[in-house]
């Protein structure tokens, strides 16, 4: 706590006219490190000793102190970043973000599949294309490293130089930024939905995931999937096994066209029911396998002690 007290003294004596906001950032980073070290030491103490009421009260008191000190630092940041004379100040939100250690995000990859283009380009733009801290040659290096398969072949022969980044980026956009082809790709995937041959949780789950993911993708592309109930229900029923289709038809009480949302909900419930049933069957079979094991039989060999053995 002595080190934390030093942090508090530094914050208490902060003068914005002679010191920059970077010093507050440094104090905040030090505070977070001390807080982490305290938590680790306290956890180790409590793991090797009986936890008492005094120990718990002390931990709560220290936690309150840490939180109060952090709040004071952030209040100072917010106060002086709003001052019009402080033109070189660092935004308070940036200091808060920098004090949080977030896990690294892996770079997206793209193999030329049209269905993955939208999610890829959105992620790449956020991480690299709109990143003002990168040069164009760095952006081009990251772009090429994200491409595999057919997509990599599109830009393979373009040299990795600063002036070629926008040429490479635009070549990919020209090749894959085709909303019509992307929509057609998702619809073809719906027509290629795999057939389910038996009412099993695994097959029905794969069917459900495949159809729902394609429908959601089409909805994100502004397609009126809410008006496609007739052919979506027909398509899905043609891919289901006879048992599941029969159970679905028994629930229809009118002659109106069923809603795809109702069929999707029915299928999701069916998958959950089959999963529970399969787990129950496995438990029953395991129990029977134990009860069918025969107990070990003891065999006793009697011998005649008066019997003479030939020499």
N, C-alpha and C positions, 0 to 999 in steps of 0.2 A: 504493500500500500504506500510505501515511501515514494516509489517511482510514480505511482498514480498521483500522489500529492504534488510531485514536481510538474506533472502535466497540468494539474489544476492551477498551480501558481503561474505557469506560462500563459494559460488562457485568461486568468484573472488580470494579468498585466498587459494584455494585448492592446496595442495602440495602432489603429488603422492609418494614422498619419505617418508613421515611421516604419511600419511592418506590413508585409503583403499578406494576402489571404492564404498564400501557400504555407505560411507558418501554422495557420489553423489546421490546414489539411494534414501537416506533419504531426501536430498534436493529436488529431483525431486518429490517425493511423497508429500512433504509439498507444493510445488509449485502448484501441481494439486489440492490439497485441497483448497488452497487460491483462485485459479482461479474459482473453483466451487462455493465457498462462494460468491465471487464477482459477478458472474453471477446471483445468486439467489437474492442477495440484489439489484442489478441493475434492475432486472426484477420487483421486488416488488415496487421499486421507480417509475418506468415507468408506472406501472399499476395504481398507485394512484396519478399521477401528469401528467400534460401536457408535452409531450415530446418536447424538444426544440433542436435547432441545436447544441447548446453547449453541451447538454447531449449526443447526438449522437457522436459528435467529441471526447468527453472525453472517451466514451466507445471504440471507434475505437483505440484511443491512448493507452488505458490500454491493449486492446487485443494485439496490436502490441508489447507492452512491455513484456507481458506474453510469446508470441511466441518467441521473441528474446531471452529471458532468458532460455526458454526450449531448444532452439536450441544450446545455449552455453553449457548447461549441456550435451546434447547428443554429441556435438563435443568433449568435454573433455573425455567422456566415450570412444568414438571411437578412440581418439588419444592415450590414455594410454592403451587400450586393445590391440593395435597393437604393443606396445613396448615389445620386447622379454624378458626384465628383469622382467616384471610384470607377474610372473607365476601364482599368486593367484587371478588375476583379474576376474571380472564377465563379460561375453560377453555383448556387447552393445545391441544386439538384445534381450537378456534376460531381460535387464533393461527396454527396451521399452515395451516388452510384459507385464512385471509385473506392469508397470505404467498404463496399460489399464485394466479397470474393465469390464470383459466380463461376460455375463449371464452364469449361470451354465448349464451344459449339462446333461440331465437325463440319467441314465444307460439304456442300451438296454435290452430288454426282448426277450426270446425265448420259444415257446410253443411246439416245436417239428415239426412244419410245415417246410418241406424241402425247400419250396420256400423262407423262411425267413432266412435260415441258413447263406448264404453268407454275407448278410448285417449285421447280428448279430455278427458273428465271427470277421468281419473286425472292427466293432465298439468296441467290447470287447477287442480285441488285442491292439487297439490304446489307450484305456482308462486304462486298467488294466494289460494285459498280458505283454506288453513291458514297463510298468511303473517301472523304476528302484527304485523308492522311496517306493515300497510296498514289504512286505515280502510274502512268498508263502502262509502262512496261511491267510493273508489278501486277496490275490488274490482268494483263494479258497472260502472265505466268500462272496466276491463280485460275484464270478461265480455262486454259489448256489442261491444267492439272485436274480440273473437275470433269473433263470430258473423257468418255470411254466408248469403245465400240464404234458404231457407225457415226456417232456425233464427233468423235475425235478425228475421223477421216475427213470431215468437212473442212477442218482448219489445219490439218497436219502439215501442209506445205507452206503455210504462212509463217515467215520468220518472226521470232519473238523480239520485236523492237517496239520502241515507244510509239512510233507513228502508225503501227499496224493494229493497235488495240481496237479502235473504233471500227476498222475494216473487218476484223475478225468477229467482233460483237454483232455488227450489223449483218454479217453473213449468216450467223446462227439464227438471228431473228427472222431474216428473210426466208430461211429454210424451214423453221419450225413454228413460227408465229402465224399459224393458219387455223383460225377458229373453226372454220368449216370442216377441215380434215380432222381436227381434234374431236369435234362432236360426232362425226361419222365413226371415228375409232371407238368411242365409248358405246355407240349403238351396235357396232359389229360385235363388241365384247358381250353385249347383252344377248345377241342372237347365238353366240357361241357358249352360252351358259352350260356347264357340264350337267349330264343327266344323273339324277339320283335313283339308284336301283333298289334300295332298301331303307326302311325308316330307322337310320342310325344317326346318332348325335353328330358324329364327325362329318359325314357327308352333307347333312342338312346345314350344319354350321358353315361349311365352305360355300354352299350354294347361297345362303343368306348373306354372307359377307360379300360375295362377288356381285350379286345383284344390287344390294344397297349401296355399295361403293360406286358402282357405275351410275346409278340413279342420282346420287348426291353430286357426283362430278358434273352430270348434265344440268342439274339444278344450278350449280355454281356458274355454269356457262350460260345462264339466263334462258334455259330451255323450259317450256311449259309442261314439266313432268306431271303437274297436278291434273292435267287434262288427258293423261295417257293411261288412265286406269284400265280401260278395256284391253288394250294390247299387252300391257305389263302383267296384268293378272293372267291373261291367257298364256303368255310366254312362260311365266313362272309355274303355272299348273302343268304345262306340258313337260317341264323338267323335273317335277316332283314324282316320287314313287306312288303307286296306286293307293297304298294305305293312307298316306298323308293327304293325298288329294280327296279321298273319300271322307276323311275326318273334316276337312275344310268344307266340302259340299254339304255335309250334314248340318253345318252351322248357318247355312244360308236360308233365311226365312222369307225372302222376297224374290221377285224375278228381276229386280233392278241389277244393274252392273255393279259388282262388288268394288270396293275401294282397294287400291293397291296398299295403302297404309294399313288397312285391316288385315290383309293377307300377310304383310310383312310382320305385323305384331303377332298374328297367329303362329307364324313360322318361328319367331324368336321364342315364344312360349313353348312351342313344341320341342325346340332344341334343348331348352332348360329342363323340360320334363324327361326327355330321353337321357340327358346327362345324369339326372338324379336316379333314374331307373337303372342305368348301366352301373353306377356306383353301388347301388343296392344289390344287383345281381352278382357283382364281383365279391362283395362281402359275404353273400350267401354261399357262393361257390367255395370261397376260402374256408368258411366255417364247416361246410360239408366235407371238404378235403381233410380237415383235422379229425372230424368224428369218424370218418371211414378208415382211419389208420388202425390196423389191428395191434393190440397190445403184444409186446414181445413175450413169447412163450419160453418158459424155463424147461430145459431138458436135463434130466438127471440120469446118469449112467450108473447102474448097480453092477457090482462085480462080486464074484464068489471068492472070498478070501481063502477058502480051503482048496481052491483049484490049483493044481500044480502045473507049472509051466514046463514044457519040454526043455531039456538042456541042450 
